[in-house]
């Protein structure tokens, strides 16, 4: 059986998560010292385990995280047996997946990772920073947001200069990086003048703390206002908008998309799979026990998608996906990405197979006749 030795605060979370994900049996040995203690020769002499985390598999002992991940994946590819020295290589791309609890980073030239700024007890930015710590910074595009309350204090929310500056500084600390590629206004702030928000971003960009700024879920008139204020002050315009967009939710097509295309903002759409409904997992009223719909804490925003009529229309997407030779999830993502104004679709994968399936969407083209059939099922509002 595999044995994983780790110390508090060591980077073993990704390895533990991977072992659980692949269903490989293992023993966990928690060591009562911090990895930083292992830098001294004296400590190494007293603790022959050396660097941590350490993976033991009989006569095999591995110390580097990358080598441990590769070995575990090799174990999985051989059905749990110890891989032979001359065993054929498992798929090369699997070797360079970067793991953290609940998240997977695929091995592509540039990765865009997105996080939402939540109250301190939700350590999402810190988790993301740890997951990205071994990936070259230039290979990653990091996006985060500000707007919603971070505490009960009145200045700890909104889009004021004070909150934006403090929010960016706090995000940089949590993410463990020198700059944020894209910082976004999570919602418009009617209590703060647009001039103040635009000028705050101008300062943050000139200070090198962020590279670009964008908005999320803003109405068309707010986007136009931001662009006009920026132009009047010769300041940096917002470059992106993050709206909800999917086959089942097309409201942005009426005003937001045309305005953004005219003003030069790209769309980073979220929920392109309509909270997972467009994968087909809920057809026929199904509620898989491990799904979002079965979780009362997470399904509050998807009830409209689960109406019987909506599910029946989703069911009629299956033959369209079959004609195209793709999964329903791939059909839904390709439908979003076919729009010239959509730069990216944010996915919330929690399993390796989901990342692999979603990544295959790149390059899929939907013929006009199939687009027309989809439009007939879910017409634009």
C-alpha positions in Angstrom: 0.0 0.0 0.0 1.2 3.5 -0.7 2.3 5.5 2.3 2.3 9.3 2.2 4.4 11.1 4.9 3.6 14.8 5.3 4.0 17.6 7.7 1.6 20.4 8.7 1.4 23.1 6.0 3.3 21.0 3.5 2.2 20.9 -0.1 0.6 17.5 0.2 -3.1 18.5 -0.2 -2.9 18.0 -4.0 -1.4 14.5 -3.6 -4.0 13.4 -1.0 -6.8 14.8 -3.3 -5.4 12.9 -6.3 -5.2 9.6 -4.3 -8.8 10.0 -3.3 -9.9 10.9 -6.8 -8.3 7.9 -8.3 -9.5 5.6 -5.6 -6.0 4.3 -4.7 -5.6 2.9 -1.1 -3.0 4.7 1.0 -1.8 5.3 4.5 -1.2 8.8 5.8 1.6 9.5 8.2 1.4 13.0 9.7 4.8 14.2 10.9 5.0 16.6 13.8 7.4 19.1 12.2 7.3 21.8 9.6 8.9 21.3 6.2 11.1 24.4 6.7 12.8 22.6 9.6 14.2 20.1 7.1 16.6 22.6 5.6 19.2 21.9 8.3 21.7 19.0 7.8 21.2 18.2 11.5 17.5 17.8 11.1 17.9 15.7 8.0 20.2 13.4 9.9 17.7 12.9 12.6 14.8 12.5 10.2 15.8 10.2 7.4 12.6 10.8 5.6 14.3 13.9 4.1 12.1 16.4 2.3 8.3 16.3 2.6 5.8 15.2 1.4 7.4 11.8 0.8 5.8 8.8 -0.9 6.8 5.3 0.0 5.9 2.2 -2.0 7.9 -0.6 -0.8 11.4 -0.2 -2.2 10.4 3.0 -4.0 10.7 6.4 -2.2 9.9 9.7 -3.9 10.4 13.2 -2.6 9.5 15.7 -5.4 5.8 16.6 -5.9 6.0 16.2 -9.6 7.6 12.8 -9.4 5.0 11.7 -6.8 2.1 12.8 -9.0 3.6 10.9 -12.0 4.1 7.8 -10.0 0.5 7.8 -8.6 -0.9 8.3 -12.2 1.3 5.4 -13.4 -0.1 3.3 -10.5 -3.6 4.1 -11.6 -2.8 3.3 -15.3 -1.6 -0.2 -14.3 -4.7 -0.9 -12.3 -3.1 -0.2 -9.0 -0.1 -2.4 -9.5 3.4 -1.1 -9.0 4.5 0.1 -12.5 7.3 -1.9 -14.1 10.5 0.0 -15.1 9.8 -0.6 -18.7 6.0 0.0 -18.5 4.7 2.1 -21.4 4.2 5.7 -20.6 0.8 6.8 -19.6 -0.6 9.9 -21.5 2.0 12.6 -21.2 -0.5 15.3 -20.5 -1.6 13.6 -17.3 1.9 14.0 -15.9 1.6 17.8 -15.7 -1.8 18.2 -14.1 -1.5 20.4 -11.1 -3.7 19.3 -8.2 -5.2 21.0 -5.2 -8.2 20.2 -3.1 -11.1 20.4 -5.5 -9.4 22.0 -8.5 -7.4 20.9 -11.5 -5.1 23.0 -13.8 -4.8 21.6 -17.3 -1.4 21.6 -19.1 -1.9 24.2 -21.7 0.4 27.1 -22.6 -1.6 29.7 -20.8 -4.1 29.0 -18.0 -6.8 31.5 -17.0 -7.9 30.9 -13.4 -10.7 32.8 -11.9 -11.6 33.3 -8.3 -14.3 35.3 -6.5 -13.5 37.4 -3.5 -15.4 36.0 -0.6 -15.3 36.6 3.2 -12.0 35.6 4.9 -13.4 32.3 6.2 -13.8 31.2 2.6 -10.1 30.8 1.8 -10.5 30.5 -2.0 -7.8 33.0 -3.0 -5.3 31.4 -0.6 -6.1 27.9 -1.9 -5.7 29.2 -5.5 -2.4 30.8 -4.6 -1.1 27.5 -3.2 -2.2 25.6 -6.2 -0.4 28.0 -8.6 2.8 28.2 -6.6 4.6 25.7 -8.8 3.4 27.1 -12.1 5.4 29.8 -13.9 3.6 33.1 -13.3 3.8 34.2 -16.9 1.9 31.0 -17.9 -1.2 32.0 -15.8 -3.8 34.7 -16.2 -5.3 35.4 -12.7 -8.6 37.1 -12.4 -10.5 38.1 -9.3 -13.2 40.6 -8.2 -14.4 43.0 -5.6 -17.8 44.5 -4.6 -19.6 42.3 -2.1 -19.2 42.9 1.7 -16.1 41.3 3.2 -17.1 42.3 6.8 -19.6 44.4 8.6 -17.5 47.5 8.2 -19.1 50.1 5.8 -16.0 50.7 3.8 -15.3 47.0 3.3 -17.5 46.7 0.3 -18.5 48.4 -3.0 -16.3 50.1 -5.6 -15.0 53.1 -3.7 -11.3 54.0 -4.1 -10.6 52.9 -0.5 -12.2 49.5 -0.9 -10.7 48.8 -4.4 -7.2 49.6 -3.3 -7.5 47.6 0.0 -9.2 44.8 -1.8 -6.4 44.5 -4.4 -3.7 44.7 -1.8 -5.4 41.9 0.2 -5.8 39.7 -2.9 -2.2 40.1 -3.8 -1.2 38.9 -0.3 -3.6 35.9 -0.4 -2.7 34.9 -3.9 1.0 35.2 -3.2 1.7 37.2 -6.4 3.0 40.6 -7.4 0.2 41.5 -9.8 -3.3 40.5 -10.8 -3.9 40.2 -14.6 -7.6 41.1 -14.5 -9.5 42.7 -11.6 -13.3 43.0 -12.0 -16.2 44.9 -10.5 -18.5 42.1 -9.3 -21.5 44.4 -9.6 -22.2 48.1 -10.3 -22.1 50.3 -7.3 -24.7 53.1 -7.3 -23.3 54.6 -4.2 -19.9 55.4 -5.7 -19.4 57.9 -8.6 -18.2 56.2 -11.8 -15.3 58.7 -11.9 -14.0 57.4 -8.6 -14.1 53.8 -9.7 -12.4 54.5 -13.0 -9.7 56.7 -11.5 -9.0 54.1 -8.8 -8.4 51.5 -11.5 -6.2 53.9 -13.4 -4.0 54.3 -10.3 -3.8 50.6 -9.7 -2.8 49.9 -13.2 -0.1 52.6 -13.2 1.2 51.2 -9.9 1.6 47.8 -11.5 -0.7 46.0 -9.1 -3.2 45.0 -11.9 -2.8 44.9 -15.6 -6.5 45.2 -16.7 -9.9 45.8 -15.2 -13.3 44.6 -16.2 -16.9 44.3 -15.0 -19.3 41.6 -14.2 -23.1 41.5 -14.6 -23.3 45.2 -15.5 -26.1 46.5 -17.6 -25.3 48.0 -21.0 -25.8 51.6 -19.8 -23.3 51.1 -17.0 -20.7 49.8 -19.4 -21.2 52.7 -21.7 -20.9 55.1 -18.7 -17.6 53.5 -17.6 -16.2 53.8 -21.1 -17.2 57.4 -21.6 -15.8 58.4 -18.2 -12.5 56.7 -19.0 -12.3 58.3 -22.4 -13.0 61.8 -20.9 -10.1 61.3 -18.5 -7.8 59.5 -20.9 -7.9 56.6 -18.4 -7.8 52.9 -19.1 -11.2 51.4 -20.2 -12.6 48.2 -18.9 -11.7 45.4 -21.3 -14.1 42.6 -20.3 -17.5 41.8 -19.0 -18.5 38.6 -17.1 -22.2 37.8 -17.6 -24.2 34.7 -17.2 -24.7 33.2 -20.6 -25.8 29.8 -21.9 -28.3 28.1 -24.2 -30.9 28.5 -21.5 -30.0 32.1 -20.5 -29.6 34.5 -23.4 -30.6 37.9 -22.0 -27.3 39.6 -22.8 -27.9 39.2 -26.5 -30.4 42.0 -26.6 -28.2 44.9 -25.4 -25.1 43.9 -23.5 -23.4 41.9 -26.3 -24.0 44.6 -29.0 -22.7 47.3 -26.7 -19.7 45.4 -25.6 -18.8 44.5 -29.2 -19.1 48.2 -30.1 -17.0 49.3 -27.1 -14.4 46.5 -27.4 -15.2 44.5 -24.3 -14.8 40.7 -24.5 -17.2 38.4 -22.7 -15.9 35.9 -20.0 -19.2 34.1 -19.6 -20.0 32.1 -16.5 -22.4 29.2 -16.0 -22.3 28.1 -19.7 -23.7 24.7 -18.6 -26.6 26.3 -16.7 -25.5 24.9 -13.3 -24.8 21.6 -14.9 -28.3 21.1 -16.4 -27.0 21.3 -20.0 -24.8 18.2 -19.3 -28.0 16.1 -19.4 -27.5 14.7 -15.9 -31.0 15.8 -14.7 -33.0 14.6 -17.7 -36.1 12.7 -16.6 -36.2 14.3 -13.2 -33.0 12.6 -12.1 -31.1 14.0 -9.1 -27.8 12.2 -8.7 -26.9 12.2 -5.0 -23.5 13.9 -5.6 -24.9 16.6 -7.9 -25.5 20.3 -7.3 -29.3 19.8 -7.6 -29.3 17.4 -4.7 -27.5 19.8 -2.4 -29.9 22.3 -0.8 -27.1 24.7 0.0 -25.9 24.9 -3.7 -29.1 24.5 -5.7 -30.8 27.8 -4.8 -29.9 29.5 -8.1 -30.9 26.6 -10.4 -34.6 26.0 -9.7 -35.8 27.7 -12.9 -33.5 25.4 -14.9 -35.1 22.3 -13.3 -38.7 23.1 -14.3 -40.2 20.1 -16.2 -40.6 22.1 -19.4 -37.0 23.2 -19.3 -35.7 19.7 -18.7 -37.9 18.4 -21.5 -36.3 20.9 -23.9 -32.8 20.0 -22.7 -33.7 16.4 -23.5 -34.3 17.4 -27.1 -30.7 18.6 -27.3 -29.4 15.1 -27.1 -30.0 14.1 -30.7 -28.4 17.4 -31.8 -25.3 16.6 -29.8 -25.4 13.0 -31.2 -25.5 14.3 -34.8 -22.5 16.5 -34.1 -20.7 13.6 -32.4 -20.1 15.4 -29.1 -21.4 15.3 -25.6 -24.1 17.6 -24.4 -21.6 19.6 -22.3 -19.4 20.1 -25.3 -22.4 21.2 -27.4 -23.4 23.8 -24.8 -19.8 25.1 -24.5 -19.3 25.2 -28.3 -22.6 27.1 -28.6 -21.3 29.8 -26.3 -17.9 30.1 -27.8 -19.2 30.4 -31.4 -20.2 34.0 -30.7 -17.5 36.4 -31.9 -17.9 38.5 -28.7 -17.4 35.6 -26.3 -13.7 35.3 -25.4 -13.9 32.6 -22.9 -16.3 30.3 -21.0 -15.7 29.7 -17.3 -16.1 26.1 -16.2 -16.3 24.8 -12.7 -14.9 21.3 -13.1 -14.3 19.2 -10.0 -13.1 15.9 -11.8 -10.4 15.2 -14.2 -12.7 13.7 -16.8 -14.8 16.9 -16.8 -11.7 19.0 -17.6 -10.7 16.5 -20.4 -14.2 16.6 -21.9 -14.6 20.4 -21.7 -11.1 21.0 -23.2 -12.1 19.0 -26.3 -14.7 21.7 -27.0 -12.0 23.8 -28.6 -12.4 23.8 -32.4 -15.9 22.3 -32.4 -18.0 24.1 -35.0 -21.8 23.9 -35.0 -23.4 24.0 -38.5 -26.0 26.8 -39.0 -28.9 24.2 -39.3 -28.1 22.8 -35.9 -27.8 26.3 -34.4 -31.3 27.0 -35.8 -32.7 23.9 -34.1 -31.2 25.0 -30.8 -32.6 28.4 -31.2 -36.1 26.9 -31.8 -35.8 25.1 -28.4 -34.4 28.0 -26.5 -35.1 31.3 -28.4 -33.4 34.5 -27.5 -35.4 36.7 -25.1 
